[in-house]
Amino acid sequence: MVRRSLRSRMSSRQYNLLIRHTRQRTAGSHPSLLHLHQILQDRRENLLHLAQLRLKQNELELVRVRESDKKAVMSWWQVSARRCFG
């Protein structure tokens, strides 16, 4: 009988722990959930930072290509003008 009451107390403790964890998960305050949310938030911030860097690099590349194209057109135009009016 002593063993049975110890077993029932243990299961009662486990049941109360289960209820507490369930309430914490439902409320969004469970330590594991908070940890996982922090990991996800850190990953999101990192991805946003990398995306901003990528966009900045793409813009710089486009400016570089545009300037290169502009120089090529001006060079072609000057050569053509020299041939025609030269």
N, C-alpha and C positions, 0 to 999 in steps of 0.2 A: 504494500500500500504506500509506503514511503517512496518507492521507486515510481509508482504511478503518479503521485502528486508532483514529484520532481519533473517527470516527463511532461505533465500537463502544464506546469509552470514554464518549462522551457518552450513548449509550443506556444504558450500564451505570449511569452516575450518575443518569440519569432514573429507571431502574428501582429503584435503591436509594432514591431520594427517594420514589418511589411506595410502596414497601414501608414506609418510615418513616412516611409520612402515613397509610397504612392501619392500621398498628399503633397510631398515636396516636388515630385515630378509634375503633378498636375498644376501646382502653383508656379512651376518654373524655378524653384529655389533649391533643387537637389544639387549637392556639390558636384556630382559627375556631370550633370547637365550644364552647370555654370562653367566647368572646365572645358567641356566640348564647345560651348558657345564662344568662349574666349579663343580657342584654337581656330574656329571658323572665322571669327572676326579678324584675327591676325592674318589668316590666309587671304581673306577678302581685301584687307588693306594692302597686303603685299602685291596681290594681283592688280589692284587699281594703280599702285605705284609703278609697276612694270608696264602697264598699259599706257600710262602717261609718258613714261620714258620712250616707249615704242613710237607713240604718236609724235613726240618731239623730234625723234630721229627721222621719222618719215617726212616731217615738215622741212627739216634741214636738208634732207636728200632732195626733196622737190625744189627747194630754193637753189641748191647747187646745180641741179640739172637745168633749171630755167636759165640761170646765169650762163651756163655752158652753151645752151642752145642760142641764147641771145648773142653771145660772142661769135658763135659759128655763123649765124645769119649776118651779123655785121661784117665779118671777115669776107663772107661770100659776096655780099653787096659791094664792098670796097673793091674786091678783085674784079667784079663785073663792071663796076663804074669805071675803073681804070682801063679796062679793055674797050669799053664803048667810047669813053671820052678822052682816053689817054694819051 
